[in-house]
């Protein structure tokens, strides 16, 4: 870099930092990326072919990063698997991996690319951050050699990690995170031996980072927020939407509200795998979000967020999620209940047969209470109140407690719990609460067309999720999604089989 160019870069970086310091807000960006995938193969390709594929994706990401920076963004998050995809075995992913050092080495790959061996991906990401004076968050693969002195060392002599990296506006590596809760099928990667809690300071708050499936677990997600007191969580993800509770935008928005932090969620885009939905979510609700199953195009989102949400006068107070529900008896009258399946989870349901009413449904230690008034009940639409208290998952088992008001797929009660994206029935009011055994509860309201309901509901300090007024759009679900971490089964073996 020429001296004049260097001075210009330093000047732009200094101005960016001073602007951020002068404000209690910052501009954040997320990019939903339609990943260019390699051809499926069980055999490793050459390093040159692997880099060529990754450069195609980084060309797209650089366009988004440049545009975000031009619009004033201080940080941009890109998705999990966003640089090489996911169609790999343990052997075939190896040419795509780099040795990623710990940030304590004080390294700028853009200016010293060969310090830790070949690192063309880290070099390019670092240069993007440096050239556009913006924090860049990306997901790549890390490799670490091991030997027989390590009893957990895989037979091929290396650990492979699903890894997030963060480069600051100078291009310096400031964060590295190894994904701890691998989703089923991620056999190309290892579990780190211990969960990592990764934070770093910025001029606009304290940031934490984790990846996709991690959001559902105490470590690292709850530890970052409750113990480390981060202001904002960075969240690269490859999220497969699962109605009625785990659609990306509804759950990620609910998580930000329940945990009372900013969440910058960047999703991979693949319509064939039901991957879409990203957003910039705050304790008060979504600042911006996007959900689109009709195209394969990427999408850039920007929003101005509070740097220190806990200092905001509108910061939501702490909620005792079971206070109201445990203070009342069952509502009068016996409700007919039946069992229904939401994927593999068996819920206890009760049909809302009247235009208005009070209902109670219980399962295990959880009782769910609902007061509601429909404004235009359709004869061809059935709604139920449901409760679930139990373990969910396959490779990793974790405990849910869920209270939900949801629309069934048809008038056949056997379809209750199956995915639904549209509805016609509106509600004049609803109030949902439950006897949760945890204070980690996430409030969701989803309208027809997979639309969120910012500003149209509130959570009272006694744990009631209430509508503020009549719903403006037909309703799909109202849900309180509780995570009872204390009842989770132990984490699986931390090395992939």
C-alpha positions in Angstrom: 0.0 0.0 0.0 1.4 3.4 -0.9 2.0 6.0 1.9 -0.8 8.3 0.6 -3.2 5.3 0.4 -2.2 4.3 3.9 -2.9 7.7 5.3 -6.2 7.8 3.5 -7.1 4.4 5.0 -6.1 5.5 8.5 -8.1 8.7 8.2 -11.2 6.8 7.0 -10.9 4.3 9.8 -10.3 7.0 12.5 -13.4 8.9 11.2 -15.5 5.8 11.4 -14.4 5.0 15.0 -15.0 8.6 16.1 -18.5 8.6 14.5 -19.3 5.4 16.3 -18.0 6.8 19.6 -20.1 9.9 19.2 -23.3 8.0 19.1 -25.2 5.4 21.2 -26.3 3.7 18.0 -24.6 1.9 15.2 -25.6 0.6 11.8 -25.6 -3.1 11.4 -26.0 -5.2 8.3 -26.7 -8.9 7.6 -26.5 -10.6 4.2 -28.6 -13.7 3.2 -26.5 -15.5 0.7 -27.4 -18.0 -2.0 -24.3 -20.1 -1.8 -22.5 -21.4 -4.9 -22.0 -25.0 -4.1 -19.3 -27.4 -5.2 -20.1 -30.6 -7.0 -20.7 -33.4 -4.5 -17.8 -35.7 -4.1 -16.3 -38.1 -1.6 -12.8 -37.3 -2.7 -10.9 -34.1 -2.0 -10.5 -31.6 -4.8 -7.3 -29.8 -5.4 -6.5 -26.7 -3.2 -6.7 -24.6 -6.3 -10.2 -25.8 -7.2 -11.3 -25.4 -3.6 -10.1 -21.8 -3.5 -11.7 -21.1 -6.9 -15.1 -22.1 -5.6 -14.6 -20.1 -2.4 -13.5 -17.0 -4.4 -16.8 -17.2 -6.4 -18.7 -16.9 -3.1 -16.4 -14.3 -1.7 -16.9 -12.2 -4.9 -20.6 -12.1 -4.0 -20.0 -11.4 -0.3 -17.6 -8.6 -1.2 -20.3 -7.0 -3.2 -22.6 -7.0 -0.2 -19.9 -5.9 2.1 -19.0 -2.9 -0.2 -22.6 -1.9 -0.5 -23.2 -2.1 3.3 -20.1 0.0 3.9 -21.2 2.6 1.4 -24.5 2.8 3.3 -22.7 3.5 6.5 -22.7 0.1 8.1 -20.2 -0.5 10.9 -20.5 -4.3 10.9 -21.8 -6.9 8.5 -22.6 -10.6 9.3 -22.5 -13.2 6.6 -24.0 -16.7 6.9 -22.8 -20.1 8.1 -21.5 -22.2 5.2 -21.5 -19.0 3.1 -18.1 -19.5 1.5 -18.1 -23.2 0.5 -21.5 -24.7 1.3 -22.2 -28.0 3.1 -22.0 -30.9 0.7 -19.0 -32.6 2.3 -17.5 -35.6 3.9 -14.8 -35.2 6.5 -12.2 -36.0 3.8 -13.7 -33.8 1.0 -13.9 -30.7 3.1 -10.2 -30.7 4.0 -8.9 -28.6 1.0 -11.3 -25.8 2.1 -9.9 -25.5 5.6 -7.3 -23.1 6.9 -5.3 -22.9 10.1 -7.0 -20.1 12.0 -4.9 -18.8 15.0 -6.3 -17.4 18.2 -6.9 -13.6 18.0 -4.3 -13.0 20.7 -1.6 -13.2 18.0 -2.5 -9.7 16.9 -2.6 -10.5 13.2 -3.8 -8.6 10.1 -3.8 -11.3 7.3 -4.2 -8.6 4.7 -0.8 -7.2 5.4 1.0 -10.3 6.6 -0.8 -13.2 4.8 1.8 -16.0 5.2 2.6 -15.6 8.9 0.7 -18.8 9.8 1.0 -20.6 6.6 -1.3 -20.4 3.5 -4.4 -18.4 4.4 -5.9 -17.0 1.2 -9.5 -16.9 2.6 -8.5 -15.1 5.8 -6.3 -12.8 3.7 -9.2 -11.8 1.5 -11.7 -11.4 4.3 -9.2 -9.3 6.2 -8.7 -7.1 3.1 -12.4 -6.7 2.7 -12.7 -5.4 6.2 -9.7 -3.2 5.8 -10.5 -1.8 2.4 -14.1 -0.9 3.3 -13.4 0.1 7.0 -16.1 -2.3 8.4 -16.2 -5.2 10.8 -16.6 -8.4 8.7 -18.1 -11.6 10.2 -17.7 -14.8 8.2 -18.0 -18.6 8.7 -15.1 -20.8 7.5 -13.4 -24.0 8.5 -10.4 -24.4 10.9 -8.0 -27.3 11.0 -5.7 -28.2 13.9 -3.1 -31.0 13.9 -3.0 -33.5 16.8 -1.1 -36.7 17.5 -1.3 -39.9 19.5 -0.4 -38.1 22.8 -4.0 -36.8 22.6 -6.4 -39.6 23.3 -9.2 -37.9 21.5 -7.2 -37.2 18.3 -9.1 -38.4 15.2 -7.5 -41.1 13.2 -6.6 -38.7 10.4 -4.4 -36.7 12.8 -6.4 -33.5 12.9 -9.4 -31.6 14.3 -11.7 -29.9 12.0 -14.0 -27.1 13.3 -17.0 -25.2 12.0 -15.6 -21.7 12.7 -16.7 -18.1 12.8 -14.1 -15.3 12.4 -14.4 -11.5 12.9 -12.1 -8.9 11.3 -12.1 -5.3 12.5 -12.0 -2.3 10.2 -8.2 -2.5 10.2 -8.4 -6.1 9.0 -7.2 -7.6 12.3 -8.6 -10.9 13.5 -10.4 -10.0 16.7 -12.6 -13.1 17.3 -12.6 -16.9 16.4 -15.3 -19.2 17.6 -15.6 -23.0 17.1 -19.2 -24.2 16.9 -20.0 -26.4 19.9 -23.4 -27.8 19.1 -23.2 -29.5 15.8 -26.4 -30.2 13.9 -27.0 -33.8 12.7 -25.1 -34.5 9.5 -22.1 -32.2 10.3 -19.8 -35.2 10.5 -17.1 -33.3 8.6 -16.5 -31.4 11.8 -15.4 -32.1 15.4 -16.8 -30.8 18.6 -14.3 -28.5 20.5 -13.3 -30.2 23.7 -14.9 -27.4 25.8 -17.6 -24.9 24.9 -16.1 -21.5 23.9 -17.4 -18.2 25.1 -16.1 -15.6 22.7 -16.6 -11.9 23.1 -14.9 -8.7 21.9 -15.2 -5.0 22.5 -16.1 -2.5 19.8 -16.7 1.3 19.9 -20.4 0.4 19.9 -20.8 -2.2 22.6 -19.7 -5.6 23.7 -20.3 -8.4 21.1 -20.6 -12.1 21.4 -20.7 -14.8 18.7 -22.0 -18.3 18.1 -23.3 -20.4 15.2 -26.8 -21.6 14.2 -27.8 -24.6 16.4 -25.8 -23.1 19.3 -28.7 -20.7 19.9 -30.8 -23.4 21.5 -28.4 -24.3 24.2 -27.2 -22.9 27.5 -23.6 -23.1 26.3 -22.6 -20.8 24.7 -25.8 -18.8 24.1 -27.1 -18.2 27.7 -23.6 -17.9 29.1 -22.8 -15.1 26.7 -25.9 -13.1 27.6 -26.4 -13.8 31.3 -22.8 -14.1 32.5 -20.7 -12.2 29.9 -23.4 -9.5 29.5 -22.9 -8.9 25.8 -25.0 -6.1 24.1 -25.1 -7.8 20.7 -24.9 -11.3 19.5 -23.5 -12.2 16.0 -25.2 -15.2 14.5 -24.1 -16.8 11.2 -26.6 -19.5 10.5 -27.8 -22.1 7.9 -31.3 -22.3 9.3 -33.9 -24.7 7.8 -37.3 -23.3 8.6 -39.6 -25.5 10.6 -43.1 -24.2 11.2 -44.9 -23.7 13.5 -42.2 -22.7 16.0 -38.8 -22.7 14.4 -39.1 -20.5 11.4 -35.9 -18.4 11.3 -37.4 -14.9 11.6 -40.0 -15.8 14.3 -37.6 -17.7 16.6 -34.7 -15.4 16.2 -36.8 -12.4 16.9 -38.3 -14.1 19.9 -34.9 -15.1 21.2 -33.7 -11.5 21.0 -36.8 -10.4 22.9 -36.6 -13.2 25.5 -32.8 -12.7 26.1 -33.1 -8.9 25.8 -30.1 -8.4 23.5 -29.5 -7.4 19.8 -29.2 -10.4 17.5 -27.7 -10.0 14.0 -28.9 -13.1 12.2 -27.5 -13.9 8.7 -28.9 -16.9 7.0 -27.8 -19.1 4.1 -30.3 -19.1 1.3 -31.5 -22.4 -0.3 -35.1 -22.7 -1.2 -34.9 -26.4 -1.8 -33.7 -26.9 1.8 -36.2 -24.4 3.2 -33.4 -22.0 4.2 -34.4 -18.4 4.2 -35.0 -15.7 6.7 -32.6 -13.2 8.3 -32.8 -10.1 10.3 -31.6 -7.5 12.7 -33.5 -8.2 16.0 -33.6 -6.1 19.2 -35.1 -6.6 22.7 -38.1 -4.6 21.5 -38.7 -6.5 18.3 -37.3 -6.7 14.8 -35.6 -3.7 13.4 -35.5 -5.3 9.9 -36.1 -8.8 8.6 -36.6 -10.7 5.4 -38.3 -14.0 4.5 -38.7 -15.1 0.9 -39.3 -18.6 -0.5 -39.9 -17.4 -4.0 -36.5 -16.5 -5.3 -32.9 -17.7 -5.0 -31.4 -14.2 -4.8 -29.3 -12.9 -1.9 -30.6 -10.1 0.3 -28.8 -7.3 2.2 -30.5 -5.8 5.3 -29.4 -2.7 7.3 -30.7 -1.1 10.4 -29.7 1.4 13.1 -29.5 -0.3 16.5 -28.9 0.8 20.0 -25.3 0.1 20.9 -26.1 -0.5 24.6 -29.7 -1.8 24.8 -29.6 -2.2 28.5 -29.2 1.6 28.9 -32.3 2.3 26.8 -35.3 3.8 28.5 -37.4 1.3 26.5 -35.3 -1.8 27.6 -37.9 -4.5 28.5 -38.0 -5.3 32.3 -37.2 -8.8 33.5 -40.2 -11.2 33.2 -41.3 -13.8 35.7 -42.6 -16.2 33.1 -44.7 -18.3 35.4 -46.1 -15.8 37.9 -49.5 -15.2 36.4 -50.1 -18.8 35.3 -49.2 -20.3 38.7 -51.4 -17.9 40.5 -54.7 -19.2 38.9 -56.6 -22.4 38.9 -57.7 -24.0 35.7 -60.3 -21.9 33.9 -63.9 -23.0 34.5 -65.2 -25.9 32.5 -63.4 -29.0 31.3 -61.8 -28.7 27.8 -61.8 -31.8 25.6 -58.2 -32.6 24.8 -56.5 -34.8 22.3 -52.9 -35.7 21.3 -51.3 -34.4 18.2 -47.8 -34.4 16.7 -45.6 -31.4 15.9 -42.9 -33.3 14.0 -41.9 -36.0 16.5 -43.2 -34.1 19.6 -46.5 -35.2 21.0 -48.6 -32.2 22.2 -51.7 -32.1 24.2 -54.3 -30.0 22.3 -57.7 -28.5 22.9 -59.8 -27.1 20.0 -61.0 -23.5 20.3 -64.6 -24.3 19.4 -66.2 -20.9 20.2 -65.5 -17.4 19.0 -64.3 -16.5 22.4 -63.3 -18.3 25.6 -60.9 -19.3 28.4 -58.9 -22.5 28.0 -56.4 -24.5 30.0 -54.3 -27.4 28.7 -51.7 -29.3 30.7 -48.9 -31.7 30.0 -46.2 -32.8 32.5 -45.4 -29.9 34.7 -46.7 -27.3 32.2 -50.1 -25.8 32.2 -51.0 -23.3 29.4 -53.7 -20.7 29.9 -55.4 -18.8 27.1 -58.0 -16.1 26.9 -59.1 -15.1 23.4 -61.7 -13.3 21.2 -61.8 -14.0 17.5 -63.1 -11.2 15.3 -64.0 -13.2 12.2 -63.9 -16.9 12.9 -63.9 -18.9 9.6 -65.7 -22.2 9.5 -63.0 -23.7 7.4 -60.2 -22.8 9.9 -59.5 -24.6 13.2 -57.4 -23.3 16.0 -56.1 -25.1 19.1 -54.4 -24.4 22.3 -51.4 -26.8 22.8 -48.9 -27.7 25.5 -45.6 -29.7 25.3 -43.2 -30.5 28.1 -40.5 -32.9 27.1 -37.3 -33.7 25.3 -36.8 -32.9 21.6 -34.0 -33.7 19.1 -32.1 -36.6 17.7 -28.3 -36.5 18.2 -28.5 -33.9 20.9 -31.6 -34.1 23.2 -32.9 -30.9 24.8 -35.9 -30.0 26.9 -38.7 -27.7 25.6 -41.7 -26.3 27.4 -44.2 -24.8 24.8 -47.5 -23.1 25.1 -49.1 -22.3 21.8 -52.2 -21.1 20.1 -52.0 -22.3 16.5 -53.9 -22.8 13.3 -54.4 -26.3 12.1 -53.6 -27.2 8.5 -57.2 -28.2 7.8 -60.5 -28.9 9.7 -59.2 -32.4 10.3 -57.7 -32.3 13.9 -55.1 -34.8 12.8 -53.4 -32.0 10.9 -52.9 -29.8 13.9 -49.2 -29.1 14.3 -48.4 -29.5 10.6 -46.8 -26.5 8.8 -49.2 -23.7 7.8 -48.2 -20.4 6.2 -51.5 -18.7 5.5 -54.7 -18.0 7.5 -57.8 -15.8 7.3 -59.0 -15.6 10.9 -58.1 -12.4 12.9 -58.3 -12.1 16.7 -59.7 -9.1 18.6 -57.5 -10.2 21.6 -55.5 -13.0 23.1 -53.6 -13.6 26.3 -51.3 -16.6 26.6 -49.4 -17.7 29.7 -47.9 -20.9 31.2 -46.5 -22.4 34.4 -42.9 -22.5 33.0 -40.1 -24.1 35.0 -37.6 -21.6 33.5 -37.2 -17.9 32.9 -35.7 -18.6 29.5 -38.9 -18.2 27.5 -39.2 -16.7 24.0 -42.4 -14.9 22.8 -43.5 -15.5 19.2 -46.5 -14.1 17.2 -46.6 -15.1 13.6 -49.1 -13.7 11.0 -50.3 -15.1 7.7 -47.6 -15.2 5.1 -44.8 -15.8 7.7 -44.9 -12.1 8.9 -43.9 -10.9 12.3 -46.0 -8.6 14.4 -43.8 -5.9 15.8 -45.5 -3.5 18.1 -48.7 -5.5 18.1 -48.2 -7.6 21.3 -46.5 -7.2 24.6 -45.2 -9.4 27.4 -46.3 -8.3 30.9 -43.9 -8.8 33.9 -46.1 -11.6 35.2 -45.5 -13.7 32.0 -48.7 -13.0 30.0 -48.2 -12.6 26.3 -51.0 -10.2 25.3 -52.2 -8.5 22.1 -52.2 -4.7 22.4 -55.3 -4.5 20.1 -57.0 -6.5 17.4 -54.6 -8.3 15.1 -54.0 -6.5 11.9 -53.5 -9.6 10.0 -54.8 -13.2 10.2 -53.0 -15.3 12.8 -50.9 -18.4 12.4 -49.4 -18.9 15.9 -49.0 -17.3 19.2 -46.3 -19.1 21.2 -44.3 -19.0 24.4 -41.2 -21.2 23.7 -39.5 -22.2 26.9 -36.1 -23.8 27.3 -35.6 -25.8 30.5 -31.9 -26.3 30.2 -31.6 -28.1 33.5 -33.4 -31.1 32.1 -31.3 -31.4 28.9 -29.4 -34.7 28.4 -25.6 -34.5 28.5 -23.8 -33.2 25.5 -22.7 -36.0 23.1 -19.1 -37.1 22.6 -17.1 -34.0 21.5 -15.3 -35.7 18.6 -17.2 -36.7 15.5 -17.6 -40.4 14.9 
